[in-house]
Amino acid sequence: MNLTLLHYSAPPVVGGVESVIEHHARLMTNNGHQVQVVAGRGEQFDMNIPFIHLPLVGSRHVDVIAAKQELDEGFVSDKFHALSAMIESQLREYTSKTDILIAHNVCSLNKNLALTNALFNLTSSPGFPRLILWHHDLAWTTPRYQNELHDGHPWELLKTAWKGVTQVTVSEMRQEELCELMGIDRSQVRVIPNGVDVQKFFKLEKQTRDFVKRLDLYQASPLLLLPVRITPRKNIELALRVLATLRAHFPSACLVVTGPLGPHNPANIEYFDRLKALRADLGISNAVHFLAELTDEYIPDPVIADFYKLSDALLLPSFEEGFGIPILEAGFSGIPIFCSDIPPLKKLGGEFANYFSPDENPETVARMITGHLSTSTVFRLRADVRSQYTWERVYTMMVAPLLKV
């Protein structure tokens, strides 16, 4: 499908709407659509996404500014109509092969009413693409714009429900404002929130990104981290049993074991086989992830650090430790610690960790973790953001279905 995204400006211009357009364009392209971005300012930000520079579409062109100054005073001149006609001609040319045109904020704000008017005129043209109006802000409901708005045309275009278009707002609040402004039912306005780019936010390493995608870790809730080598003294079997019990309370709970097999004891191979058999017996083969099954290579420290950023808790059930660096790393990363009550870990974790015997009943440990996470507002918000507000999730659940309607 051929898609056109329209706004006053596009990346690398910095702004909230510009960021949304970049993410939408990349996601749409990655999902097989042909996408172009049309804006008054900006540059091509992706070699696979054409950028169409139409200065009159922007908000800073000298002719646009001159027209706005007149409009702010309530005066509609012949210059406005000439400017609108010119924009209309340009948009017609660059949208002639478009299936869907998505206009961000240009029919919500009065930054370039000549563009708004041109787009409105085009909606009645035969063969004009399906139009989606994506509202981030609304001039008519924002106090700072009120002195610039007047009765009649073209200002009324910003508060009129255009026939045959799809209305989208970025929040329930904007949806309520738009419905009241236009006198339409909420069922006529879709709410599609913005998202978070987890990879960029955490600056994840490429190898981390590959692991996350392959294991679908963004859907884990909670994600427990066990950053140890696969050797019997790490007591990994207890972690598996704890996870199996924990999933009765948190069905999406997962565990990542980052380390390779211990290098000095051939018995570690047999131990790993026992762990994989236990994982299968407990029915958690899709929830316990040994990175050693995915790579034979050494996993560098930056990738391990990434897993601390992504995880909700450290689970460290070791029988013995000489020191216990994961305690410090978890503390520095700000995630809760559940670990064995052995001297080295107790010394490092002090009053800030949650302790259990290495021989503890798995149900007891699972209850400890459940009690902590169930009352943690930090975890609950992290889980909600991860499950609902990553850009990939927003696109899959909301944007992609919108394009199919």
C-alpha positions as a Python dict, from the first residue, in 0.01 Angstrom:
ca = {
    (1, 'M'): (0, 0, 0),
    (2, 'N'): (122, 352, -82),
    (3, 'L'): (113, 583, 219),
    (4, 'T'): (187, 954, 251),
    (5, 'L'): (258, 1123, 585),
    (6, 'L'): (199, 1498, 590),
    (7, 'H'): (307, 1758, 845),
    (8, 'Y'): (454, 2107, 863),
    (9, 'S'): (797, 1958, 929),
    (10, 'A'): (975, 1625, 953),
    (11, 'P'): (1299, 1494, 1104),
    (12, 'P'): (1567, 1602, 1162),
    (13, 'V'): (1352, 1892, 1285),
    (14, 'V'): (1308, 1816, 1654),
    (15, 'G'): (956, 1784, 1790),
    (16, 'G'): (704, 1542, 1930),
    (17, 'V'): (499, 1511, 1612),
    (18, 'E'): (814, 1482, 1400),
    (19, 'S'): (930, 1194, 1619),
    (20, 'V'): (595, 1018, 1579),
    (21, 'I'): (613, 1057, 1201),
    (22, 'E'): (963, 905, 1194),
    (23, 'H'): (855, 602, 1396),
    (24, 'H'): (535, 556, 1198),
    (25, 'A'): (719, 583, 868),
    (26, 'R'): (983, 328, 964),
    (27, 'L'): (731, 81, 1106),
    (28, 'M'): (506, 111, 804),
    (29, 'T'): (802, 60, 573),
    (30, 'N'): (924, -240, 773),
    (31, 'N'): (578, -391, 737),
    (32, 'G'): (584, -377, 359),
    (33, 'H'): (421, -42, 278),
    (34, 'Q'): (560, 217, 37),
    (35, 'V'): (587, 535, 242),
    (36, 'Q'): (671, 894, 156),
    (37, 'V'): (689, 1195, 388),
    (38, 'V'): (572, 1537, 270),
    (39, 'A'): (667, 1841, 477),
    (40, 'G'): (766, 2205, 456),
    (41, 'R'): (1091, 2149, 644),
    (42, 'G'): (1311, 1848, 706),
    (43, 'E'): (1529, 1602, 520),
    (44, 'Q'): (1526, 1240, 413),
    (45, 'F'): (1591, 1048, 734),
    (46, 'D'): (1577, 696, 590),
    (47, 'M'): (1712, 580, 255),
    (48, 'N'): (1397, 371, 205),
    (49, 'I'): (1154, 655, 277),
    (50, 'P'): (1138, 937, 18),
    (51, 'F'): (1111, 1291, 152),
    (52, 'I'): (911, 1543, -51),
    (53, 'H'): (1008, 1899, 36),
    (54, 'L'): (720, 2139, -26),
    (55, 'P'): (810, 2468, 147),
    (56, 'L'): (453, 2603, 127),
    (57, 'V'): (332, 2310, 337),
    (58, 'G'): (539, 2437, 630),
    (59, 'S'): (461, 2695, 893),
    (60, 'R'): (767, 2917, 844),
    (61, 'H'): (757, 3003, 474),
    (62, 'V'): (739, 3380, 426),
    (63, 'D'): (410, 3359, 234),
    (64, 'V'): (257, 3133, 496),
    (65, 'I'): (363, 3369, 775),
    (66, 'A'): (219, 3668, 586),
    (67, 'A'): (-113, 3489, 536),
    (68, 'K'): (-127, 3389, 902),
    (69, 'Q'): (-69, 3745, 1017),
    (70, 'E'): (-374, 3854, 819),
    (71, 'L'): (-580, 3559, 938),
    (72, 'D'): (-488, 3623, 1301),
    (73, 'E'): (-653, 3962, 1258),
    (74, 'G'): (-963, 3800, 1109),
    (75, 'F'): (-889, 3902, 749),
    (76, 'V'): (-911, 3656, 458),
    (77, 'S'): (-744, 3806, 151),
    (78, 'D'): (-697, 3703, -212),
    (79, 'K'): (-339, 3614, -115),
    (80, 'F'): (-473, 3344, 114),
    (81, 'H'): (-685, 3189, -162),
    (82, 'A'): (-396, 3205, -411),
    (83, 'L'): (-163, 3040, -161),
    (84, 'S'): (-418, 2771, -87),
    (85, 'A'): (-468, 2700, -457),
    (86, 'M'): (-95, 2664, -508),
    (87, 'I'): (-64, 2419, -215),
    (88, 'E'): (-366, 2228, -346),
    (89, 'S'): (-200, 2185, -684),
    (90, 'Q'): (123, 2059, -528),
    (91, 'L'): (-53, 1815, -296),
    (92, 'R'): (-260, 1681, -582),
    (93, 'E'): (58, 1602, -773),
    (94, 'Y'): (237, 1429, -489),
    (95, 'T'): (-61, 1230, -362),
    (96, 'S'): (-189, 1110, -699),
    (97, 'K'): (-58, 757, -642),
    (98, 'T'): (-127, 747, -268),
    (99, 'D'): (-376, 505, -115),
    (100, 'I'): (-386, 671, 226),
    (101, 'L'): (-285, 1023, 324),
    (102, 'I'): (-219, 1073, 696),
    (103, 'A'): (-217, 1440, 795),
    (104, 'H'): (-66, 1513, 1136),
    (105, 'N'): (-199, 1824, 1311),
    (106, 'V'): (-244, 2025, 991),
    (107, 'C'): (-622, 2007, 1036),
    (108, 'S'): (-603, 2068, 1410),
    (109, 'L'): (-389, 2382, 1436),
    (110, 'N'): (-392, 2718, 1259),
    (111, 'K'): (-22, 2720, 1172),
    (112, 'N'): (-100, 2706, 798),
    (113, 'L'): (-471, 2744, 727),
    (114, 'A'): (-401, 2769, 355),
    (115, 'L'): (-279, 2408, 375),
    (116, 'T'): (-583, 2309, 580),
    (117, 'N'): (-812, 2469, 323),
    (118, 'A'): (-628, 2305, 33),
    (119, 'L'): (-663, 1965, 193),
    (120, 'F'): (-1031, 2021, 258),
    (121, 'N'): (-1089, 2115, -106),
    (122, 'L'): (-904, 1805, -222),
    (123, 'T'): (-1128, 1571, -21),
    (124, 'S'): (-1407, 1628, -273),
    (125, 'S'): (-1183, 1551, -572),
    (126, 'P'): (-1252, 1223, -755),
    (127, 'G'): (-995, 959, -672),
    (128, 'F'): (-844, 1148, -379),
    (129, 'P'): (-690, 900, -132),
    (130, 'R'): (-843, 798, 193),
    (131, 'L'): (-765, 1070, 447),
    (132, 'I'): (-672, 1013, 810),
    (133, 'L'): (-656, 1324, 1029),
    (134, 'W'): (-419, 1260, 1320),
    (135, 'H'): (-479, 1512, 1599),
    (136, 'H'): (-203, 1572, 1853),
    (137, 'D'): (-315, 1925, 1951),
    (138, 'L'): (-634, 2127, 1901),
    (139, 'A'): (-622, 2501, 1848),
    (140, 'W'): (-987, 2557, 1941),
    (141, 'T'): (-946, 2399, 2285),
    (142, 'T'): (-611, 2562, 2367),
    (143, 'P'): (-630, 2905, 2542),
    (144, 'R'): (-312, 3045, 2385),
    (145, 'Y'): (-461, 3020, 2035),
    (146, 'Q'): (-796, 3182, 2106),
    (147, 'N'): (-697, 3534, 1999),
    (148, 'E'): (-595, 3395, 1658),
    (149, 'L'): (-925, 3218, 1586),
    (150, 'H'): (-1240, 3371, 1442),
    (151, 'D'): (-1586, 3270, 1331),
    (152, 'G'): (-1638, 3147, 977),
    (153, 'H'): (-1414, 3004, 710),
    (154, 'P'): (-1130, 2892, 720),
    (155, 'W'): (-1106, 2877, 1102),
    (156, 'E'): (-1418, 2662, 1122),
    (157, 'L'): (-1235, 2386, 931),
    (158, 'L'): (-1046, 2314, 1254),
    (159, 'K'): (-1365, 2230, 1443),
    (160, 'T'): (-1574, 2066, 1172),
    (161, 'A'): (-1606, 1690, 1124),
    (162, 'W'): (-1501, 1654, 760),
    (163, 'K'): (-1708, 1409, 565),
    (164, 'G'): (-1549, 1075, 482),
    (165, 'V'): (-1229, 1114, 684),
    (166, 'T'): (-1096, 902, 970),
    (167, 'Q'): (-1033, 1091, 1293),
    (168, 'V'): (-751, 987, 1526),
    (169, 'T'): (-640, 1142, 1854),
    (170, 'V'): (-337, 1055, 2066),
    (171, 'S'): (-520, 1034, 2400),
    (172, 'E'): (-864, 995, 2554),
    (173, 'M'): (-848, 1356, 2667),
    (174, 'R'): (-796, 1478, 2310),
    (175, 'Q'): (-1072, 1241, 2196),
    (176, 'E'): (-1315, 1396, 2444),
    (177, 'E'): (-1213, 1748, 2342),
    (178, 'L'): (-1249, 1672, 1972),
    (179, 'C'): (-1590, 1507, 2012),
    (180, 'E'): (-1724, 1799, 2212),
    (181, 'L'): (-1575, 2047, 1966),
    (182, 'M'): (-1719, 1877, 1658),
    (183, 'G'): (-2037, 1741, 1812),
    (184, 'I'): (-1959, 1381, 1721),
    (185, 'D'): (-1975, 1052, 1910),
    (186, 'R'): (-1662, 903, 2063),
    (187, 'S'): (-1707, 596, 1845),
    (188, 'Q'): (-1616, 816, 1548),
    (189, 'V'): (-1271, 897, 1685),
    (190, 'R'): (-997, 640, 1732),
    (191, 'V'): (-742, 679, 2010),
    (192, 'I'): (-390, 571, 1914),
    (193, 'P'): (-124, 671, 2167),
    (194, 'N'): (236, 754, 2103),
    (195, 'G'): (498, 497, 2194),
    (196, 'V'): (842, 451, 2340),
    (197, 'D'): (1140, 330, 2140),
    (198, 'V'): (1288, 94, 2397),
    (199, 'Q'): (1596, 22, 2188),
    (200, 'K'): (1688, 389, 2154),
    (201, 'F'): (1582, 483, 2506),
    (202, 'F'): (1811, 221, 2660),
    (203, 'K'): (2068, 242, 2378),
    (204, 'L'): (2056, -134, 2344),
    (205, 'E'): (2340, -318, 2175),
    (206, 'K'): (2265, -492, 1847),
    (207, 'Q'): (2317, -834, 2004),
    (208, 'T'): (2072, -742, 2280),
    (209, 'R'): (1817, -630, 2024),
    (210, 'D'): (1855, -961, 1844),
    (211, 'F'): (1804, -1157, 2166),
    (212, 'V'): (1499, -951, 2261),
    (213, 'K'): (1336, -998, 1923),
    (214, 'R'): (1411, -1367, 1902),
    (215, 'L'): (1281, -1436, 2254),
    (216, 'D'): (995, -1179, 2245),
    (217, 'L'): (1112, -1043, 2579),
    (218, 'Y'): (906, -724, 2571),
    (219, 'Q'): (603, -941, 2647),
    (220, 'A'): (766, -1087, 2961),
    (221, 'S'): (612, -963, 3284),
    (222, 'P'): (805, -981, 3505),
    (223, 'L'): (1140, -1050, 3343),
    (224, 'L'): (1378, -1208, 3595),
    (225, 'L'): (1752, -1199, 3540),
    (226, 'L'): (2003, -1466, 3645),
    (227, 'P'): (2345, -1345, 3518),
    (228, 'V'): (2558, -1647, 3605),
    (229, 'R'): (2750, -1928, 3442),
    (230, 'I'): (2575, -2262, 3413),
    (231, 'T'): (2734, -2456, 3694),
    (232, 'P'): (2577, -2649, 3987),
    (233, 'R'): (2689, -2407, 4258),
    (234, 'K'): (2465, -2141, 4104),
    (235, 'N'): (2158, -2347, 4203),
    (236, 'I'): (1978, -2265, 3878),
    (237, 'E'): (1726, -2545, 3929),
    (238, 'L'): (1573, -2351, 4218),
    (239, 'A'): (1531, -2050, 3989),
    (240, 'L'): (1344, -2270, 3739),
    (241, 'R'): (1112, -2405, 4007),
    (242, 'V'): (1050, -2056, 4141),
    (243, 'L'): (960, -1933, 3794),
    (244, 'A'): (720, -2223, 3737),
    (245, 'T'): (540, -2135, 4060),
    (246, 'L'): (552, -1761, 3993),
    (247, 'R'): (371, -1807, 3660),
    (248, 'A'): (58, -1903, 3852),
    (249, 'H'): (47, -1538, 3961),
    (250, 'F'): (223, -1381, 3662),
    (251, 'P'): (148, -1596, 3353),
    (252, 'S'): (392, -1398, 3139),
    (253, 'A'): (686, -1424, 3377),
    (254, 'C'): (1017, -1521, 3215),
    (255, 'L'): (1372, -1590, 3326),
    (256, 'V'): (1691, -1515, 3134),
    (257, 'V'): (2012, -1694, 3226),
    (258, 'T'): (2290, -1506, 3055),
    (259, 'G'): (2603, -1711, 3123),
    (260, 'P'): (2776, -1991, 2932),
    (261, 'L'): (2859, -2328, 3077),
    (262, 'G'): (3128, -2321, 3342),
    (263, 'P'): (3457, -2377, 3154),
    (264, 'H'): (3651, -2591, 3401),
    (265, 'N'): (3427, -2887, 3479),
    (266, 'P'): (3300, -3134, 3215),
    (267, 'A'): (3015, -3219, 3451),
    (268, 'N'): (2861, -2883, 3365),
    (269, 'I'): (2741, -3030, 3035),
    (270, 'E'): (2547, -3294, 3223),
    (271, 'Y'): (2414, -3026, 3460),
    (272, 'F'): (2292, -2820, 3163),
    (273, 'D'): (2112, -3124, 3024),
    (274, 'R'): (1940, -3176, 3359),
    (275, 'L'): (1832, -2813, 3365),
    (276, 'K'): (1680, -2835, 3018),
    (277, 'A'): (1499, -3157, 3114),
    (278, 'L'): (1367, -2990, 3430),
    (279, 'R'): (1253, -2691, 3225),
    (280, 'A'): (1053, -2923, 3002),
    (281, 'D'): (909, -3116, 3296),
    (282, 'L'): (792, -2792, 3457),
    (283, 'G'): (626, -2678, 3134),
    (284, 'I'): (827, -2358, 3110),
    (285, 'S'): (1033, -2421, 2798),
    (286, 'N'): (896, -2101, 2646),
    (287, 'A'): (967, -1898, 2961),
    (288, 'V'): (1322, -1990, 3063),
    (289, 'H'): (1582, -1865, 2820),
    (290, 'F'): (1944, -1980, 2835),
    (291, 'L'): (2147, -1749, 2615),
    (292, 'A'): (2399, -2032, 2592),
    (293, 'E'): (2148, -2207, 2365),
    (294, 'L'): (2156, -1912, 2126),
    (295, 'T'): (2526, -1842, 2105),
    (296, 'D'): (2858, -2007, 2179),
    (297, 'E'): (3033, -1673, 2181),
    (298, 'Y'): (3126, -1464, 2481),
    (299, 'I'): (2851, -1214, 2564),
    (300, 'P'): (3015, -875, 2625),
    (301, 'D'): (2951, -666, 2933),
    (302, 'P'): (2744, -399, 2752),
    (303, 'V'): (2492, -668, 2652),
    (304, 'I'): (2473, -796, 3011),
    (305, 'A'): (2420, -436, 3123),
    (306, 'D'): (2133, -411, 2876),
    (307, 'F'): (1960, -704, 3044),
    (308, 'Y'): (1975, -524, 3376),
    (309, 'K'): (1798, -230, 3211),
    (310, 'L'): (1529, -455, 3069),
    (311, 'S'): (1474, -680, 3370),
    (312, 'D'): (1232, -631, 3658),
    (313, 'A'): (1428, -820, 3924),
    (314, 'L'): (1747, -1009, 3995),
    (315, 'L'): (1706, -1372, 4107),
    (316, 'L'): (2029, -1515, 4244),
    (317, 'P'): (1980, -1849, 4431),
    (318, 'S'): (2347, -1951, 4452),
    (319, 'F'): (2472, -2210, 4699),
    (320, 'E'): (2803, -2026, 4717),
    (321, 'E'): (2965, -1708, 4588),
    (322, 'G'): (3310, -1564, 4637),
    (323, 'F'): (3182, -1209, 4603),
    (324, 'G'): (2854, -1152, 4416),
    (325, 'I'): (2898, -876, 4159),
    (326, 'P'): (2534, -913, 4033),
    (327, 'I'): (2418, -763, 4364),
    (328, 'L'): (2612, -445, 4293),
    (329, 'E'): (2503, -435, 3929),
    (330, 'A'): (2138, -479, 4025),
    (331, 'G'): (2168, -208, 4289),
    (332, 'F'): (2324, 27, 4039),
    (333, 'S'): (2048, -59, 3789),
    (334, 'G'): (1770, 5, 4038),
    (335, 'I'): (1599, -334, 4024),
    (336, 'P'): (1490, -538, 4329),
    (337, 'I'): (1713, -824, 4444),
    (338, 'F'): (1602, -1172, 4551),
    (339, 'C'): (1902, -1378, 4652),
    (340, 'S'): (2040, -1652, 4870),
    (341, 'D'): (2100, -1577, 5235),
    (342, 'I'): (2472, -1651, 5221),
    (343, 'P'): (2746, -1429, 5374),
    (344, 'P'): (2894, -1267, 5060),
    (345, 'L'): (2553, -1169, 4922),
    (346, 'K'): (2424, -1062, 5264),
    (347, 'K'): (2728, -842, 5307),
    (348, 'L'): (2671, -667, 4973),
    (349, 'G'): (2293, -649, 4977),
    (350, 'G'): (2254, -551, 5341),
    (351, 'E'): (1904, -436, 5425),
    (352, 'F'): (1822, -362, 5062),
    (353, 'A'): (1790, -717, 4927),
    (354, 'N'): (1533, -991, 4985),
    (355, 'Y'): (1685, -1315, 5114),
    (356, 'F'): (1596, -1683, 5115),
    (357, 'S'): (1776, -2008, 5190),
    (358, 'P'): (1934, -2183, 4888),
    (359, 'D'): (1728, -2485, 4999),
    (360, 'E'): (1405, -2287, 5032),
    (361, 'N'): (1072, -2415, 4905),
    (362, 'P'): (1018, -2261, 4559),
    (363, 'E'): (665, -2156, 4656),
    (364, 'T'): (804, -1946, 4942),
    (365, 'V'): (1042, -1764, 4711),
    (366, 'A'): (770, -1714, 4451),
    (367, 'R'): (541, -1564, 4718),
    (368, 'M'): (820, -1328, 4819),
    (369, 'I'): (863, -1207, 4463),
    (370, 'T'): (488, -1187, 4403),
    (371, 'G'): (431, -986, 4719),
    (372, 'H'): (700, -736, 4628),
    (373, 'L'): (607, -689, 4263),
    (374, 'S'): (231, -683, 4322),
    (375, 'T'): (268, -378, 4543),
    (376, 'S'): (539, -205, 4340),
    (377, 'T'): (403, 89, 4143),
    (378, 'V'): (737, 107, 3961),
    (379, 'F'): (706, -250, 3834),
    (380, 'R'): (339, -211, 3744),
    (381, 'L'): (408, 99, 3536),
    (382, 'R'): (712, -62, 3369),
    (383, 'A'): (502, -366, 3283),
    (384, 'D'): (221, -151, 3144),
    (385, 'V'): (456, 56, 2929),
    (386, 'R'): (634, -254, 2802),
    (387, 'S'): (313, -436, 2712),
    (388, 'Q'): (112, -143, 2576),
    (389, 'Y'): (334, 145, 2473),
    (390, 'T'): (636, 22, 2281),
    (391, 'W'): (621, 150, 1925),
    (392, 'E'): (610, -205, 1792),
    (393, 'R'): (310, -284, 2013),
    (394, 'V'): (128, 38, 1924),
    (395, 'Y'): (181, -27, 1556),
    (396, 'T'): (76, -391, 1564),
    (397, 'M'): (-231, -343, 1781),
    (398, 'M'): (-359, -7, 1658),
    (399, 'V'): (-188, 146, 1355),
    (400, 'A'): (-179, -164, 1132),
    (401, 'P'): (-553, -237, 1178),
    (402, 'L'): (-630, 128, 1099),
    (403, 'L'): (-456, 99, 763),
    (404, 'K'): (-665, -204, 671),
    (405, 'V'): (-1005, -41, 725),
}
